[in-house]
Amino acid sequence: MNNPDQTATQGAPRTGGRLRRILWILLVLVALIAALCLIFPRLMNTDRVVRFFRYMGLRDKASYGRLEFDSGAGNVYAGFDDGLLVGTENGVTLYSLDGEQKALIQGSLPTPILRCGGDVGLVFSPGSAYAAAVGPGGTVLMDEALSGAFINADVSADGFTAYITAETGYKSVATVLDSSMEPIYRFSSRTRYINACAVSEQGEYLAVARLEEENGVYRSAITILRTDLPLEDLEQDSSETVRLTLGNQLVYELRFLDRTHLMAVAQNEIIFFNVDGERLSSLPTRTNQLADYAVSTDGWLILALEQNGGGSRVLTLNASGELLGELDLQERVRSVSAAERYAAVLTDSCLQTFDRKLAVYDRSWDVLAATQVIARPDGTVLLVGSGGTRLFIP
């Protein structure tokens, strides 16, 4: 006579073995998908699905992404608020991709420069006291003349703004604004000129490049300040400040790559360092001149160097200056751009899109009139030419 408990056990389904088989199949599928993403990033790019639905019906619409504006040799352009920000000598205009003019701020900007980050798009002109800033939907954040002439300005990835002005009684004055354009920090320099600045996310750090004289020779140095520690004058260098000496070379631009890492575009090299003043790496530019560069909000950058033989060398680097990808081209690079995980490179013959390691995604040969590219976070690219644009949708 069979034991009822034994019979029940023999007849019970083996759920444990079936569950293990299902988990094993799922693991194999995940590994297969991961391998396909590495081998075929273009085919397995999830943004392709997003683009398919987002731009459904717009790919063949002649007017979409084709913006027209007054051409000018000094015009500057930037992607902002899912559209295009155009700075001219007469002001700044924000366009949506369907051609709507969302903002127009008029002012005198002889040599306009655009700085964008987060929900802030700032335009200023060195030597002029006037500046304008727009926010989402074309909101006017700034439209005024300040008390001194602009020297340089920067906008962090989350919309904090820093600018340097030349004011009466001082060589230079630096001001930091929050994302609402309210001042949160200010210091002055009576004896030293400051020519470049950068502000970190949340306005936590302010970096400035200054010129110093030593035995009749001018030298550059970078000072990193904590904005939560008051500093009335730059001459009060102490334990509150971090200083990095660069020698006899001029600093053209400073940029934060993430919350604690910066880069300096100097006369002879590009220097990577952190907020503790530690120099991490450098890239010489004396023999191969820097043609263009762009920083992604994901903390990496792309740059193009002109080769002596007429070609170009394209590099991507992380926030510490470590090489991510490298590409040698036989033609001149007109423009590079970066947005989140995408990069765009415009040459004399074509546009190509890449990931941060310069694995190619797609290309277009229709670039005859384009002089600048603006990469967008979804993998699309705006090609900007004289007086108009075209949207490339991979």
C-alpha positions as CSV (number, residue, x, y, z in Angstrom):
1,M,0.0,0.0,0.0
2,N,1.4,3.3,-1.1
3,N,2.2,6.0,1.4
4,P,-0.2,9.0,0.7
5,D,2.5,11.5,1.5
6,Q,5.0,9.7,-0.8
7,T,2.4,9.6,-3.7
8,A,1.7,13.3,-3.2
9,T,5.4,14.1,-3.4
10,Q,5.9,12.0,-6.6
11,G,3.0,13.7,-8.3
12,A,3.9,17.3,-7.4
13,P,5.2,19.5,-10.3
14,R,8.9,20.2,-10.2
15,T,8.4,24.0,-10.1
16,G,12.0,24.5,-8.9
17,G,13.6,23.0,-12.0
18,R,11.2,24.8,-14.3
19,L,12.0,28.2,-12.6
20,R,15.7,27.5,-13.0
21,R,15.2,26.8,-16.7
22,I,13.3,30.1,-17.2
23,L,15.9,32.1,-15.4
24,W,18.6,30.5,-17.4
25,I,16.8,31.4,-20.7
26,L,16.3,35.0,-19.5
27,L,20.0,35.3,-18.6
28,V,21.0,34.0,-22.1
29,L,18.6,36.5,-23.7
30,V,20.0,39.4,-21.7
31,A,23.6,38.4,-22.5
32,L,22.7,38.1,-26.2
33,I,21.0,41.5,-26.2
34,A,24.0,43.0,-24.5
35,A,26.4,41.4,-27.0
36,L,24.3,42.7,-29.9
37,C,24.3,46.2,-28.4
38,L,28.1,46.1,-28.2
39,I,28.6,44.7,-31.7
40,F,25.8,46.5,-33.5
41,P,25.2,49.7,-31.5
42,R,23.5,51.4,-34.4
43,L,21.0,48.6,-34.9
44,M,20.3,48.1,-31.2
45,N,20.1,51.8,-30.3
46,T,16.9,52.3,-28.3
47,D,16.7,55.9,-29.4
48,R,16.0,54.8,-32.9
49,V,12.6,53.5,-31.7
50,V,12.0,56.8,-29.8
51,R,12.9,58.8,-32.9
52,F,10.6,56.6,-35.1
53,F,7.6,57.5,-33.1
54,R,8.6,61.1,-32.2
55,Y,9.3,62.1,-35.8
56,M,6.6,60.0,-37.4
57,G,5.0,62.2,-40.1
58,L,7.7,64.9,-39.7
59,R,10.6,63.3,-41.6
60,D,9.0,64.1,-44.9
61,K,7.6,67.5,-43.8
62,A,9.6,70.1,-45.8
63,S,9.3,72.8,-43.2
64,Y,10.2,70.9,-40.1
65,G,13.6,71.6,-38.8
66,R,14.2,74.1,-41.6
67,L,14.6,77.5,-39.9
68,E,15.4,80.7,-41.7
69,F,17.0,83.8,-40.2
70,D,19.1,86.7,-41.2
71,S,22.6,85.6,-42.0
72,G,25.6,87.3,-40.5
73,A,29.3,86.7,-40.3
74,G,29.2,87.1,-36.5
75,N,26.1,85.0,-35.8
76,V,26.4,82.3,-33.1
77,Y,24.1,79.3,-32.6
78,A,23.3,76.8,-29.8
79,G,20.7,74.1,-29.2
80,F,18.3,75.3,-26.5
81,D,14.8,74.3,-25.2
82,D,14.5,71.7,-28.0
83,G,15.1,74.4,-30.5
84,L,17.7,76.8,-31.8
85,L,19.1,79.9,-30.1
86,V,20.6,82.5,-32.5
87,G,22.7,85.4,-31.3
88,T,23.4,88.3,-33.6
89,E,24.8,91.8,-33.3
90,N,21.3,93.0,-32.8
91,G,20.1,90.6,-30.1
92,V,19.1,87.0,-29.5
93,T,16.2,84.9,-31.0
94,L,14.8,81.5,-29.9
95,Y,13.2,79.3,-32.5
96,S,11.3,76.0,-32.2
97,L,11.9,73.3,-34.8
98,D,8.6,74.0,-36.4
99,G,9.7,77.6,-37.2
100,E,7.9,79.4,-34.4
101,Q,9.8,82.4,-32.9
102,K,9.5,81.8,-29.2
103,A,11.6,84.8,-28.0
104,L,13.2,87.9,-29.5
105,I,15.4,90.2,-27.3
106,Q,16.9,93.1,-29.0
107,G,20.2,94.7,-27.8
108,S,23.6,95.8,-29.0
109,L,26.0,92.8,-29.2
110,P,28.9,93.6,-31.5
111,T,30.6,90.2,-31.1
112,P,28.0,87.9,-29.6
113,I,28.9,84.8,-27.6
114,L,26.4,82.2,-26.4
115,R,26.6,80.1,-23.2
116,C,23.8,77.6,-22.5
117,G,23.2,75.2,-19.7
118,G,20.1,73.7,-18.0
119,D,17.2,76.2,-18.5
120,V,19.4,79.2,-19.2
121,G,20.6,80.6,-22.5
122,L,22.9,83.6,-22.1
123,V,24.3,85.9,-24.8
124,F,26.9,88.6,-24.1
125,S,29.6,90.5,-26.0
126,P,33.1,91.1,-24.6
127,G,33.7,94.8,-24.1
128,S,29.9,95.6,-23.9
129,A,27.9,95.9,-20.7
130,Y,24.7,94.5,-22.3
131,A,23.6,90.9,-21.8
132,A,20.4,88.9,-22.4
133,A,19.2,85.5,-21.2
134,V,16.2,83.4,-22.0
135,G,14.6,80.4,-20.3
136,P,12.2,77.6,-21.3
137,G,9.4,78.7,-23.7
138,G,11.3,81.9,-24.4
139,T,10.9,83.4,-20.9
140,V,13.1,86.6,-20.7
141,L,15.5,86.1,-17.7
142,M,17.8,89.0,-18.4
143,D,17.7,92.0,-20.7
144,E,19.9,94.8,-19.3
145,A,23.2,96.6,-19.2
146,L,25.4,95.9,-16.2
147,S,27.6,98.3,-14.3
148,G,30.7,97.1,-16.1
149,A,31.8,95.7,-19.5
150,F,31.8,91.9,-20.0
151,I,35.1,90.1,-20.2
152,N,33.9,86.5,-20.0
153,A,30.9,84.3,-18.9
154,D,29.9,80.7,-18.3
155,V,26.7,78.8,-17.6
156,S,26.8,75.4,-15.8
157,A,25.0,72.3,-16.8
158,D,22.2,73.1,-14.5
159,G,21.8,76.8,-15.3
160,F,24.1,78.6,-12.8
161,T,25.8,81.6,-14.4
162,A,29.2,83.3,-13.8
163,Y,30.5,86.3,-15.5
164,I,33.5,88.7,-15.2
165,T,33.2,92.4,-15.7
166,A,35.6,95.3,-15.7
167,E,34.3,98.0,-13.3
168,T,35.5,101.3,-12.0
169,G,38.1,100.9,-9.2
170,Y,38.8,97.2,-10.0
171,K,40.8,95.2,-12.6
172,S,38.0,92.6,-12.6
173,V,34.9,91.6,-10.8
174,A,33.4,88.1,-10.8
175,T,29.7,87.4,-10.1
176,V,27.8,84.1,-9.7
177,L,24.0,83.9,-10.3
178,D,21.7,81.0,-9.4
179,S,19.3,79.4,-12.0
180,S,16.8,82.2,-11.3
181,M,19.5,84.8,-12.2
182,E,19.8,86.0,-8.6
183,P,23.3,86.8,-7.4
184,I,24.8,84.4,-4.8
185,Y,28.5,85.3,-4.9
186,R,30.8,88.1,-5.8
187,F,34.4,89.1,-5.4
188,S,36.7,91.7,-6.9
189,S,40.3,92.0,-7.9
190,R,42.1,95.4,-7.6
191,T,45.5,94.3,-8.9
192,R,45.1,91.2,-11.1
193,Y,43.3,90.8,-14.4
194,I,40.8,87.9,-14.7
195,N,40.1,86.8,-18.3
196,A,38.2,83.5,-18.0
197,C,35.7,81.8,-15.6
198,A,33.7,78.6,-15.1
199,V,31.0,77.7,-12.6
200,S,30.1,74.2,-11.4
201,E,26.7,72.7,-11.0
202,Q,24.7,74.2,-8.1
203,G,27.2,77.1,-8.2
204,E,29.4,75.3,-5.7
205,Y,32.7,76.2,-7.2
206,L,33.9,79.2,-9.3
207,A,37.2,78.9,-11.3
208,V,38.9,81.9,-12.7
209,A,42.0,82.4,-14.8
210,R,44.1,85.3,-13.8
211,L,47.3,87.1,-15.1
212,E,50.2,87.6,-12.8
213,E,53.5,89.4,-13.2
214,E,56.7,87.8,-11.9
215,N,60.1,89.5,-12.5
216,G,58.6,91.4,-15.5
217,V,57.1,88.2,-17.0
218,Y,53.4,87.6,-17.2
219,R,52.2,84.2,-16.1
220,S,48.8,82.6,-15.8
221,A,47.2,80.9,-12.9
222,I,43.8,79.3,-12.1
223,T,42.1,80.0,-8.8
224,I,39.3,77.8,-7.6
225,L,36.9,79.3,-5.0
226,R,34.2,77.9,-2.8
227,T,31.1,80.1,-3.2
228,D,29.9,79.3,0.3
229,L,33.0,81.0,1.7
230,P,33.0,84.8,1.4
231,L,35.9,86.5,-0.3
232,E,36.0,90.3,-0.6
233,D,39.1,90.5,-2.8
234,L,41.1,88.0,-4.8
235,E,44.3,89.3,-3.1
236,Q,43.1,87.5,0.1
237,D,44.4,84.2,-1.1
238,S,44.5,81.7,1.8
239,S,43.4,78.2,2.6
240,E,40.0,79.1,1.2
241,T,41.4,79.1,-2.3
242,V,43.0,76.5,-4.5
243,R,45.6,77.7,-7.0
244,L,47.1,76.1,-10.1
245,T,50.0,77.8,-11.9
246,L,50.2,77.3,-15.7
247,G,53.4,79.3,-16.6
248,N,53.8,81.7,-19.4
249,Q,50.8,80.9,-21.5
250,L,47.4,82.5,-21.8
251,V,44.1,80.7,-20.8
252,Y,41.4,81.1,-23.4
253,E,38.5,79.2,-21.8
254,L,37.6,77.3,-18.6
255,R,34.9,74.6,-18.5
256,F,33.6,72.3,-15.8
257,L,33.2,68.8,-17.2
258,D,31.4,67.5,-14.1
259,R,31.0,68.7,-10.5
260,T,34.7,68.3,-9.6
261,H,36.6,68.2,-12.9
262,L,37.6,71.0,-15.1
263,M,39.5,71.7,-18.4
264,A,41.4,74.8,-19.4
265,V,42.0,75.6,-23.1
266,A,45.3,77.3,-22.9
267,Q,47.7,78.7,-25.4
268,N,49.9,75.6,-25.8
269,E,47.8,72.8,-24.3
270,I,44.4,71.6,-23.0
271,I,44.8,70.9,-19.3
272,F,42.6,68.6,-17.2
273,F,42.5,69.1,-13.4
274,N,40.2,68.8,-10.4
275,V,38.8,71.3,-7.8
276,D,41.7,70.4,-5.4
277,G,44.1,71.9,-7.9
278,E,45.5,68.5,-8.9
279,R,46.7,68.5,-12.6
280,L,45.5,65.2,-14.0
281,S,46.6,65.3,-17.7
282,S,47.2,67.5,-20.6
283,L,46.9,67.5,-24.4
284,P,49.5,69.5,-26.4
285,T,48.1,71.8,-29.1
286,R,51.3,73.6,-30.2
287,T,51.8,71.5,-33.3
288,N,48.3,70.3,-34.0
289,Q,46.0,73.3,-33.6
290,L,42.6,72.9,-31.9
291,A,39.9,73.4,-34.6
292,D,36.8,72.9,-32.4
293,Y,35.6,71.2,-29.3
294,A,32.3,70.5,-27.4
295,V,31.4,69.3,-23.9
296,S,28.6,66.8,-23.2
297,T,26.5,67.1,-20.1
298,D,27.4,63.5,-19.4
299,G,31.0,64.6,-18.5
300,W,33.0,63.9,-21.6
301,L,34.2,66.0,-24.5
302,I,35.0,65.8,-28.2
303,L,37.6,67.8,-30.0
304,A,39.2,68.1,-33.4
305,L,42.8,68.9,-34.1
306,E,44.2,70.1,-37.5
307,Q,46.9,67.9,-38.8
308,N,50.0,69.3,-40.6
309,G,49.2,67.2,-43.6
310,G,45.8,68.7,-44.1
311,G,43.7,66.1,-42.3
312,S,42.1,66.1,-38.9
313,R,42.4,64.1,-35.7
314,V,39.2,63.7,-33.7
315,L,39.4,62.6,-30.0
316,T,36.9,62.0,-27.2
317,L,38.1,62.2,-23.6
318,N,36.6,61.7,-20.2
319,A,36.5,64.3,-17.4
320,S,40.1,63.3,-16.3
321,G,41.5,63.7,-19.8
322,E,41.7,59.9,-20.5
323,L,41.3,58.9,-24.1
324,L,37.9,57.3,-25.0
325,G,38.1,57.2,-28.8
326,E,40.3,58.4,-31.6
327,L,39.6,58.9,-35.3
328,D,42.0,60.1,-38.1
329,L,40.3,61.8,-41.1
330,Q,41.8,62.8,-44.4
331,E,39.7,66.0,-44.6
332,R,39.1,69.2,-42.6
333,V,36.6,69.2,-39.8
334,R,34.3,72.1,-39.9
335,S,32.5,71.6,-36.6
336,V,32.0,69.1,-33.7
337,S,29.2,68.8,-31.2
338,A,28.2,66.6,-28.2
339,A,24.9,66.0,-26.4
340,E,24.6,63.5,-23.6
341,R,25.8,60.2,-25.2
342,Y,26.0,61.4,-28.8
343,A,28.7,63.2,-30.8
344,A,28.5,64.8,-34.3
345,V,31.3,65.6,-36.6
346,L,30.9,67.8,-39.7
347,T,33.6,67.6,-42.4
348,D,33.8,69.1,-45.9
349,S,32.0,66.1,-47.4
350,C,29.7,64.6,-44.8
351,L,28.1,64.6,-41.3
352,Q,28.7,61.6,-39.0
353,T,27.2,60.7,-35.7
354,F,29.0,58.7,-33.0
355,D,28.9,57.5,-29.5
356,R,31.4,58.7,-26.9
357,K,34.0,56.1,-28.0
358,L,33.6,57.3,-31.7
359,A,31.7,54.2,-32.8
360,V,29.8,55.4,-35.8
361,Y,26.0,55.5,-35.8
362,D,25.0,57.2,-39.0
363,R,26.0,59.6,-41.7
364,S,24.7,62.1,-44.2
365,W,26.2,63.5,-47.4
366,D,23.9,66.5,-47.7
367,V,26.1,69.1,-46.0
368,L,27.1,71.5,-48.8
369,A,25.9,74.7,-47.1
370,A,26.4,73.7,-43.4
371,T,29.1,75.3,-41.4
372,Q,28.2,74.1,-37.9
373,V,26.5,71.0,-36.3
374,I,24.5,70.9,-33.1
375,A,24.0,67.4,-31.7
376,R,20.8,66.7,-29.8
377,P,20.2,64.3,-26.9
378,D,17.9,62.0,-29.0
379,G,20.6,61.4,-31.7
380,T,19.3,64.0,-34.2
381,V,21.5,66.8,-35.5
382,L,20.9,70.3,-36.6
383,L,23.0,71.4,-39.5
384,V,23.4,75.2,-39.5
385,G,24.4,77.2,-42.5
386,S,24.2,80.8,-43.7
387,G,20.7,81.9,-42.9
388,G,19.1,78.5,-42.4
389,T,19.1,75.0,-40.8
390,R,18.3,71.4,-41.7
391,L,17.4,68.6,-39.2
392,F,19.2,65.3,-39.8
393,I,17.1,62.4,-38.4
394,P,19.0,59.1,-38.4
